[in-house]
Amino acid sequence: MAQIAKQAAEISILDRPEQRFPLKLAAQIPKIRKLFHASAKNQWDPRTDIDWDLLELSKYTEAQLRGAREFWSRRAWSESGAISESPALQIRFCQDRLEPDLQLYFTIRTQEESRHAETCFMMADKLGGYIEEPYENIYQKSVSTHGVRKMALDPDTPLEAIIAALVCAAEEFAFDVFKYLREAVTDPVARKIFQLIMRDEVRHCAFGWTYMDYRVKKLSPEALKKVEEAVIVMVRDVELNGYHRAWLAPENPASLLEVKADRLAWDAGLGGTAEELEIPIVVKTVKRLRRRMKPWGVNLPTFNHPKIGDL
């Protein structure tokens, strides 16, 4: 019996029989349907909507260009993760026969994340060459996948837990990165990239909050607890572990190289991060998540990071 129970627990949603009909396509969550139409209307192409001729490499030192290449390559690594997580969630929406608005919106979300990855790759390539992996393998623990693909196919993981963690939490951290850098960088090409990506990220965040506000009142206490646990893990073990900001990663020779690269890019106005300027931003992001999720019944604890303290 124990073996049978174990096998049952390991079944993926892919093992369920497909039930496509009756196929309902009418809008059920109007706000998300509007996000789908807004995304479809506001498409952009990095090849034509960015004036790459404004990138004057002669203005920068070799060290600065190397640092910027690393920063933009790392951004491409992060964005490429969403290229795989979006289809996994799309499968979940279809298999669970959820509102069609989710399915429609995530077709566009996948495209947007692909565009972000390509844009960051192009920037790194034009700065001297895209870098395919971190300086040291140990740093991959900070920038590798956060397990969404596996969770999306796990019937025991509530979809709401994934959306709250991946979108409401992680996308908010990403949005704050781009919002800050859009104003801080001086290179016109870098600024344009941040502006365009941030425009998409606004809709990504709006999707998460809209869906959770729609669903949260229908969740059982057990499901709501899983939502809370998922968000805590995303903040504590992913974001505060350096997923979007290298200086948050555990200090070791590998992460110090990444931090150095970010500082060089920052000094050049090409991107990067500056720890002393971003600490208040990270604190505000966590406080906003805590405040925004509290009405759901999701209570985020006090987190601690050696470079920030309690937040």
N, C-alpha and C positions, 0 to 999 in steps of 0.2 A: 504493500500500500504506500509506503514511504517513497518507493522508487516511482510509482505512478504519479504521486503528488508532485515529485520533483520534476518529472517530465512535463506535467501539465503547466507548471510554473514557468518552464523555459520556452513555451510556445510563443512565437512571435505573432503579431497581428497579420503577418503575411500568410499565416497558416489558416486564416479564416476564409471561408468561401466568399467569392466576390459577389456583391449584391448591388448592381448598378441601378436597377429600376425599382420603383418609379424614379425617374431622374427629374429632380426639382431644381430649377435655375432662377426662380424669382428671388428678388432681394429679401433677405430675412434680417440682416443687420445693416440697415441703410447707411450708417456712418462708414462701415468698412467698404461697402459697395462704392461710396463716393471716393474713398482712398484709392480704390482700384482704377476708377476713371481718371483721377488726378495723376496717378502714376503713368497711365497710358498716354495722357496728354503731355506730360512734362518729360518726355524722353530726351536724352542728350547723347552725343557721340564724342568720345575723347579725341578722336582723330580730327574732327572738324570744329568742335565747340571750345577747344583750348588752343590758344595761339602759342604753339611750341617755339616759335621763332623768338619769343620774348625771353627764353631761357638763355642767359648769357654766361656760359661756363667760365669764360676768362675772368669773371669777377671773383671767382672763388679759388681757394688753395686746393691742392690735391687732397690734403687731409679733410677739408670741409666737404669736398665732393665724395670722398670715401664714406664719411659719416652719413651724408644725406642718402647715398646709395643704400646703406644698411637700413636706415630708417624707412625709406620707401619700400624696400624689399620686405621688411617686416610687416609693413602695412598690407602688402600684397598677400603675405602668408595668412594674415588674420582674415582678410576679406575672402580669400579662397576657401576658408573653412565653411563659410555660409553657402558656397556653391553646392556643397554636399548636404548640408543640414536642411536647406529649404526643400529639396525634393523628398527627403525623408519625412518631413512634416506634411508635405502634400499627400503622400501615401496615407498618412494617419488620418488626414481630413477625409479622404475618399473612403477608406476602410471603415471609419466610424460613422460615415454618412452624415457628416456635419454640415452646417450651413454653407451653401455654395459660395457665399461671399468670401469665405476663407480660401477656398480653392482658387477662385479667380484672382484674389489679391496676391497669393503666393506665387502664381505664375510670373507676375511682374516683379515681385520681390527677388526671385531667383535671378531674373535678368539684371536687376539693379546691382545685386551683389557681384555678379559676373563682371559688370561694367566697372565697378569699383576696383576689383582685382586687376583688371586689364589696365586701368588708368594708373594705378600705383606701379604696376610692372613697367609701363611705358616711361613713367617719370624716372624710376631707378635706372632703366636702360639708357635713357638720354643723359643721365648724370655720369655715365661711364660704364654701366653694366649692371644688370640685375644679379643679385646674390641669392643663390638657391637655398641656402640653409644657414643657421646661426654659426657664429665663429666656433662655438664648442657645442657638442651634442647635449651637454647637460642643460643648456638653456632651452632646449625643446620642451622641457617640462613646463615652462612658463607660457609658451606660445603654441603649444599643440592643441588639438581638439578638446573641447570640454564635454564630450560624450553625448551630445544632443542626438546624433544619428541613432545611437543605440537606444536611448530613452524613448525616441519617437516611435520605435517599433515594439516597445515593451508595453503590453496591455495593462500591467500593474502600475505604470506611471501615468498619473492623470495628465491629460494634455495641458490643463491649466497650469500645472507645475512647470511644464516646459516653457510655456509662453511667458509666465511671470518671471522665470529666471533668465531665459534667453533674450526676450524682447524688452520687458519692462525694466529689468535690471541691467543686463549687459549692453543693450542698445542705448540706454541712457548714459552709461559710461562712455560709449563710443561717441555719442552725440556731443557730450561735453568736451571731449578731446577736439573734435572738429570745430566746434563753435569757438573755442579758445584759440586754436591755431589759425583759424580764418582771420582773426583780428591781429594775431601776433606776428605772423610771418611777413617778410618784406618782399620776397621774390614774387613777382606777379603771376607766374605760372603755378607755383605752389598755392598761392592764395586762391586762384581760380579753381584749382582742384578741390580744395577744402570747401569752397562755396558750393560747388556742384554736388559733392558727396553729401554735404550737410543737408541740402535740400531734399535728398532722398531719405536721409536718416530721420528727418522730422516725421515723415509718413510712417516709417518703420516703428518709431516709438508710439505714434498715435494708434497704430493697429493694436499693439500690445495692450495699452491702457483701455482702449475701446472694448476689446474682446473680454478682458478680465472684468471690467465693470458690468458687462452684459452677463457674464457667467457666474460671478462670485456668489451671488445670493442663492444660487442653486446647488452649491457645493455642500457636501456633508462635512461634519467636523473632521473626519479622517482625511478626506481629500484636501481640505484647507490646511491641515497640518503638513501634508506632503508639499503643498505649495510653499509654505513657510520654510520648510527644510531645504527645498530646491533653491530658493532665493538666497538663503544663508550660505549654501555651498558655493553658489555662483559668485557672491561678493567675496567671501573669505578665501576660497581656494582657487578662484580663477582671476578675478579682477585685482584683488590685493596681492596676487602672486605674480603680477607683471604682465597679464595678457595684453593690455592696451598701453601700458607705461612701463618701460624697462626699469626705471628706478624703483619700482615697487617689488621687483623680483628679489628673491633671497640673494644676499651678497655672496658671490663666488667669482673666480677669475672670468668665467663666461659672461655673467651678467654685467660685470664691471666694464667689459669691452663694449657691450651694447649701450650702456649708459654713456660711456665716452663718445661713442658714435653719435648718440642723440645730442649731446652737448655741442659737438662740432657742427651738426646740422642746424641746431638752434642758433648758435653764434653767427652762422652764415645767413640766417633768415629763410632757410629752405625747408624747415619743418622741425622735427626733433622734439625734445621735451626739456623743461627746466624744472628740476625737482622743487626748488624753493618757491616757484611761482604756481606750481600745480597742486601742492599740498592743500591749499584752501579750496580748490576746485573739487578734489576728491572728497573732502569732508562735506562740502555742500551737496554733492551727488548722493552720498550715503544718507545724509539727513533728509533729503527730498524723498528718497525711496522709502525711508522709514515712515515719514509723515503721510505719504501718498497711499501706502499699503495698510496703514493702521485701521482705517475704516472697514477694510475687508475682514479684519480679524487676524491679519498677518503681523506679528510683532517681531521686528528684527532686533537682535541683541546689540550690545555695544561690541564693536569689533576693535581689534588692536593690531597695529602694525608698528614694527620697530622704528620706522622713520617718521611716523605720525603720532603714535600714542593711541589713546582711546578715541574712537570716532563712531 
